[in-house]
Amino acid sequence: MSELEQPKGVSRRTVTKAMAWAVPAVALAAPIPAFAVSGPPPQINAGAACKSPGNSCSTFPKGYNVPATVHNPDPTKTIWITAITITNNTTGIALSPASSPALPIQINPGATINVVFQAKSSNSANVTGSFDFNITWGHAANGSDHDHSPIPVHIVINGTPPGCVCP
């Protein structure tokens, strides 16, 4: 073929160029789940709630203590619990969240720690009902890592009399 003749059909080079442009457009459009980038969430296993004994316990007089273990399944990244809220409260009394140890709580890679989630109240009545602790977590101690959904921990209160030991 001479330099002046036009080739017939589509060349292999043209097909290769078209494929190179088409494939990345599809791959870049796919979303990446947040946990794929940041690692798996902490695993929280809560025990039974117990009622604080009242004014005889100066460190936590009224409310409910919920012992829990928190496990960080990520082998490389530290997890921080940076906030706790209470939602879906059906107890009929106002509750405010706290924890021991205090926030922020650090969980090193692969570690499991013991935590006591607390629902503080100004009322010492024996109540029944339930509520959820919503545990906010991330990889920054200051809570600036907002890429994770809070973990709900459902708590049921069966009208039990005081049974907690003062923390």
C-alpha positions as CSV (number, residue, x, y, z in Angstrom):
1,M,0.0,0.0,0.0
2,S,1.4,3.4,-0.9
3,E,1.4,6.5,1.4
4,L,-1.4,8.1,-0.5
5,E,-3.9,5.2,-0.2
6,Q,-6.5,5.4,2.5
7,P,-6.9,2.3,4.6
8,K,-10.3,0.6,4.6
9,G,-12.3,-0.1,7.8
10,V,-11.5,0.6,11.4
11,S,-7.9,0.1,12.5
12,R,-6.9,-1.8,15.6
13,R,-5.4,1.4,16.9
14,T,-8.8,3.2,16.7
15,V,-10.5,0.3,18.6
16,T,-7.8,0.3,21.3
17,K,-8.2,4.1,21.8
18,A,-11.9,3.8,22.1
19,M,-11.6,1.0,24.7
20,A,-9.1,3.0,26.7
21,W,-11.6,5.9,27.0
22,A,-14.7,3.8,27.6
23,V,-13.5,1.5,30.5
24,P,-12.3,4.2,33.0
25,A,-15.5,6.2,32.6
26,V,-17.5,3.2,33.9
27,A,-15.0,2.3,36.7
28,L,-14.8,5.9,38.0
29,A,-18.6,6.2,38.2
30,A,-19.0,3.3,40.7
31,P,-19.3,4.5,44.3
32,I,-16.9,3.2,46.9
33,P,-18.5,2.2,50.2
34,A,-17.3,4.3,53.2
35,F,-16.3,1.3,55.2
36,A,-14.0,0.1,52.3
37,V,-11.9,3.2,52.8
38,S,-12.1,3.5,56.5
39,G,-12.3,-0.1,57.7
40,P,-15.1,-2.0,59.5
41,P,-17.1,-0.4,62.3
42,P,-16.5,-1.3,66.0
43,Q,-18.4,-4.3,67.3
44,I,-20.5,-3.4,70.4
45,N,-21.9,-6.0,72.8
46,A,-24.1,-4.5,75.5
47,G,-25.0,-6.2,78.7
48,A,-28.2,-5.8,80.7
49,A,-29.0,-2.3,82.0
50,C,-29.0,-1.9,85.8
51,K,-30.5,0.9,87.8
52,S,-28.2,3.2,89.8
53,P,-28.8,3.0,93.6
54,G,-29.8,6.6,94.0
55,N,-28.2,9.4,96.1
56,S,-26.1,6.8,98.1
57,C,-23.9,6.7,95.0
58,S,-22.3,10.1,94.6
59,T,-20.5,9.3,91.3
60,F,-23.7,8.3,89.4
61,P,-26.8,8.7,91.6
62,K,-29.7,8.3,89.2
63,G,-30.1,6.6,85.9
64,Y,-29.0,3.3,84.2
65,N,-25.6,1.8,83.6
66,V,-25.1,-0.5,80.6
67,P,-21.8,-2.5,80.6
68,A,-20.5,-3.2,77.2
69,T,-17.5,-4.5,75.3
70,V,-16.3,-2.6,72.3
71,H,-14.1,-4.4,69.8
72,N,-12.1,-2.8,67.0
73,P,-11.9,-5.4,64.2
74,D,-9.5,-3.3,62.1
75,P,-5.9,-4.5,62.4
76,T,-4.4,-1.2,61.4
77,K,-6.6,1.8,62.3
78,T,-7.5,3.2,65.7
79,I,-11.2,3.8,66.3
80,W,-12.5,6.6,68.5
81,I,-16.0,6.9,70.0
82,T,-16.6,10.6,69.9
83,A,-20.3,11.1,70.8
84,I,-23.2,9.3,72.3
85,T,-26.9,10.4,72.0
86,I,-30.1,8.8,73.3
87,T,-33.1,8.4,70.9
88,N,-36.3,6.4,70.9
89,N,-36.8,6.9,74.7
90,T,-40.0,5.2,75.8
91,T,-39.2,5.3,79.6
92,G,-41.2,8.5,80.3
93,I,-38.2,10.1,82.0
94,A,-35.6,12.4,80.5
95,L,-32.2,10.7,80.0
96,S,-28.9,12.2,79.1
97,P,-25.9,10.1,77.8
98,A,-22.5,9.7,79.4
99,S,-19.8,7.0,79.4
100,S,-17.1,5.6,81.5
101,P,-14.4,6.1,80.4
102,A,-15.3,9.6,79.3
103,L,-15.4,10.6,75.7
104,P,-13.5,10.4,73.4
105,I,-12.8,6.7,73.9
106,Q,-9.9,5.2,72.1
107,I,-9.9,1.6,70.8
108,N,-6.6,0.5,69.4
109,P,-6.4,-1.8,66.3
110,G,-7.6,-5.3,67.1
111,A,-8.3,-4.4,70.8
112,T,-11.4,-5.0,72.9
113,I,-12.2,-2.7,75.8
114,N,-14.8,-2.5,78.6
115,V,-17.1,0.5,78.6
116,V,-20.1,1.5,80.7
117,F,-22.7,3.5,78.7
118,Q,-24.8,5.6,81.1
119,A,-28.3,7.1,80.8
120,K,-28.4,9.8,83.5
121,S,-31.6,11.0,85.0
122,S,-32.9,13.4,87.6
123,N,-35.6,10.9,88.5
124,S,-34.9,7.7,90.5
125,A,-38.3,6.0,89.8
126,N,-38.3,2.4,88.7
127,V,-39.5,2.6,85.1
128,T,-40.1,0.3,82.2
129,G,-39.4,1.0,78.5
130,S,-36.5,1.2,76.1
131,F,-34.1,3.6,74.4
132,D,-31.2,3.5,72.0
133,F,-27.7,4.7,72.5
134,N,-26.4,6.0,69.2
135,I,-22.6,5.7,69.2
136,T,-20.7,8.0,66.9
137,W,-17.4,6.7,65.9
138,G,-14.5,7.5,63.5
139,H,-10.7,7.6,63.2
140,A,-10.1,11.0,64.7
141,A,-10.2,11.8,68.4
142,N,-11.7,15.2,67.8
143,G,-14.7,13.8,65.9
144,S,-13.8,15.4,62.6
145,D,-14.1,12.1,60.8
146,H,-17.8,12.1,59.8
147,D,-17.9,9.4,57.2
148,H,-19.5,6.7,59.4
149,S,-23.1,6.0,60.4
150,P,-23.7,6.0,64.2
151,I,-24.2,2.5,65.7
152,P,-27.5,2.0,67.5
153,V,-27.4,0.0,70.8
154,H,-31.0,-0.9,71.9
155,I,-31.6,-1.0,75.7
156,V,-34.6,-2.5,77.4
157,I,-35.5,-1.5,81.0
158,N,-37.7,-3.9,82.9
159,G,-38.6,-1.8,85.9
160,T,-35.8,-3.4,87.9
161,P,-34.9,-2.1,91.4
162,P,-31.4,-0.8,92.0
163,G,-28.8,-3.3,91.2
164,C,-25.7,-1.5,90.1
165,V,-22.5,-1.1,92.0
166,C,-21.4,2.5,92.2
167,P,-18.9,3.1,89.4
